[in-house]
Amino acid sequence: MGISVLMSVYKKEKPEYFKKALESIINQSLQPDEIVLIKDGPLTDELESVLLDSIEHFPNIKTFQFQKNVQLGKALKKGVELCSQPLIARMDTDDIARINRLRLQFEFMQNNKDVAACGGYIQEFYDDGSHKNIKKMPTGPEEVKRYGKYRNPLNHMTVMFRKEAILEAGNYRHYPNLEDYDLWIRVMSKGYKLDNIPEVLVEARTNESFYDRRGGSGYGKRYLALRKKEHKLKITNFGEYVISCLLTMAMVYSPTKLRKVFYKKLRKGGQKDGK
């Protein structure tokens, strides 16, 4: 059972981040069978140069380019279709995978045939190397399912999933900033299990703009529509649906400064870790 790594890149990415992300996958202790890279519109010459250099070190990089920026959901949908291996690992183009990430997840998926997708912890960091908080996630399919009624149950940049299950659930869709949560709800509605490995798998780059992107009327409308869909698919009962909507509104429509406090308090384990 082989592994495809799925990435999507667009012109505003920083070449130095892109390079480090690719290197972290190419240098894995268990190398993938292929990297499927979706170019979400034309790239800069600098990004193309990083890609060409990476292909010299790892020839099995398969690319597909959209003529214009279609955004993440549509880009990943095409990427899943192009992946040739039964296991697909998602990777963002500005994060850094820990060297044993693919090995840990491959072994987990081999030993847990009933799990459709697994994620893990992330260590968040700013560009200057500060803010090394670990975002922990629930473990065990039942706990992950309960958690998923109210919050996104998997760290998207850490996931490895079975292609067959993702296609059966309808694949990624255009759902800005909620592409993954929308997918996990549909995966769970098909009876598949989700789980998390209690290990840091990815060092995830973050900044203050994260909190701005998690608010506003457009984001709020999409999130409440997702809650409605979640209830329609019987992931939540009526009481859980009401609570999830109230929590979502409190988070999304609060001022950015307060939202930042909420997010930090809700992290499962905000202890410092310099590893």
N, C-alpha and C positions, 0 to 999 in steps of 0.2 A: 504494500500500500504506500504510494508515493505522496509527496507534498508539493503543492504549488503555493508560492507566496504572491499575494495580490496587492498591488500598490497603484495609487492614482496620483499623478503629479500635474500641476498646472503652472503657468508662467510666473506667478508671484512667489513661488517657493524660492528659498535661498539656496544657491548651489552648494554651499558648505554644509548645510543641514542635510540636503539630499544625498551628498556624498557619504556622510557619516551613517545615514540610515541604510544605504545600500551596502556599505562595508560591514555593518553589523549583521546583515543577513548572509552575505557572501562568506563571512568568517565564522558561521555557526559551527558548533561541534558536530551537529548533524545537518549536513547541507541539504537544501531543498532540491527537488528534481528540476524545478524551473522557477523563474520569476516572471510573472505576467504584469507588465507595466502599462497602464492606460494613460496616454497623454490627453489630458482634458483640455483640448485646444492646442494651438501652436506653442512651443516652448521657446525660451530665450536661447541664444547660442551657448551661454554658460551652462545651462542645464543640459543641453544636448551634448556638450563636451564631457560633463560628468557621466552621462549615460554611456557614451562611446568608450570612455576609459573603463567603466565597470564591465562592459561586455568583453573587453580584452581579458579581464580576470575571471569572468564567469560568463562564458558564451551562451548559455541557455537562458537568455533573457528575451522574452517574447513581448513585442510592443504592438500597440494599436493606438492610432491617433484619431480623435474627433476633430473635425474642421473648426469647431468653435467650442467654447466652454459650455458644458452641459450640466455641470455640478456633480457632486459626489455620488448621489444615488444612481443616476443613469450610468456614470462611469463604472461603478462597481458592478452593476447589473451586467454590463458587457464583459467585464473582467471575469466574473464567475462563469459565464458562458464559454469563455476562451480557455479557462484553466483545464488542463488535461488530466490532472491527478484527482483522486477521490477525496483527499484532504486539502483544504485551502486555509492558509494562514494569512490574516490581514496584517498589514504593516503600513503605518503612516510614513510620509516622506520627510518628516522632520524629527522623528523619534529614534531611539537607539535600542535595539533588541539585546537583552542579556545573552551571553554566548551560548547558554544551554537552553534557551527558550524553546526552539523547535524540538529538541530531544525530549524535554520534559512533556511537552504537549503531545508529541507523537506517541510516547509510551503510555500516557494517560488515555488517549483515544483508542489505542490498541487494547488496553485493559478494561475499558468501559464502552462496550459496543452499543449500549443503549443511549449514550450521550451524543447529541447532535452537534453541540458546540460547547467549547470550553474556553474560558478566559483566565485571567490571573490578576495579580496585583500590579500596580504601576508605581514608580517613584517619580513624582513630579519635580521638575526643576526649571528655574529661570535661566536665561542665557548666561548670566554671570556666575552660574553654579550654585546659587542660593535656593532657598525654599525646597529643600529636599524632603518633602513629606511623602509618606507612603499612603496611597489610597487602597485600602483593603476592600475585599468583596466577600459576600457570603459564600459558603461552600456547602456542597450537598444539594442534590436536585430539588428536594422539597423546600429547603430554606431559600434557594435561589428563586424558586417559583413564587414563594411568598413575598420576597423582596421585590420581585419584578412587577407586582401589582401596583407598587407605588413609585418605584425608581428603576432606572435602567439597570438590569441585572448583570451585565457584562461590560468590562472596559473594552470598547470597540477595537482599540489599537492592539489588543492582546489576543484576540480571538483566533481559534482554529476551529473550522467546522467541516462537516461532511457535505460535499457538493450536492449529493442526491437529496438530502433533507432540505437544503436551502432552495433548490429548484422546486421541490414539492410544495414548499410554503409560498412560492410565488416570487422568489428572488428579491433583490433590493428594488426599491422604488424611489422616485423623486419625492423626498420628504425632508427638506432642508433642516439640518442640525438634529434630526431625529431619525435618520435613515436606518440606523441600527436598531433602535428601540422598536420602531415599526416592524422590523423584520423579526426580532425575537418574540414579539407578541404573536405573530402569525406562526412561527415555528412551534411555540408552546401550544397554540390552539390545535395543532395537528397531533398533539400527544407526545412530541419529542421532549427529551430532557436537556436541560442546560446545567453546566457546572463551572466551578472555578477552582484553579489550583492555588493553594495558599503559598505562593511564591511570587516575588517580583519578577516579571517576565520582560518588562519594557520600561526604559527610562523615558518619560514623556515630557516633552517641552511644553511649557505653559507660560502665560503672561496675564497681565491685568485685563486685557480685552476679552478674555474668556467669560468674565462675569457680565459684560455688556451683551455678548451674543446670547446669553441665556435669559434674556428678558425682552420686553416689548410686546406690542399688540399682535404683530404677525406671528411671532413665536408662540405667544399665548394661545392664539386661535388654533394653530396646528397641534399644540400639545393637548388642548381640551378635546379636539377632534380625535386624537389618538386615544384619549381616555374613553371616549364614547365607543370607539371601535373595540377597545380592550373589553369593555363590558358586553358589547354585542357578541363577541367571540367567546363569552362566558369565562374569561380569565378572572373577572371580578364579579361578586354578587352586588346587589344594589347598594348596600351599606358601604362596601369597599369602594365602589364607584364614586359615591358621594365624597368619601374621605379623600380619595386620590385627587378628585377635582379641586377640593378645597386646598389641599397641600400644594397642588400645582399652581393655583391662582396666587396663593400666598408667596410662593417662590418667584414666579415669573413677573408679577406686577408690583413687587416691592422695589424700592430704590436700589440702585446698583451697590451702594455701600452696605446696605442691609443684606442684600442677596449674597454678597461676598462672605459675610459672617455666617449666613445660613449654610452655604456650601462647605465652609471650613468645619463647622460644627457637625455636619452630617457625614463627613469623611469617617470611615470606619478605621480609626487609628491614625492620628495626626502626629505621631511621634517622629522625632528627628532620626534620620538614619543616613549616615554618610557612606554606606557601602556602595 
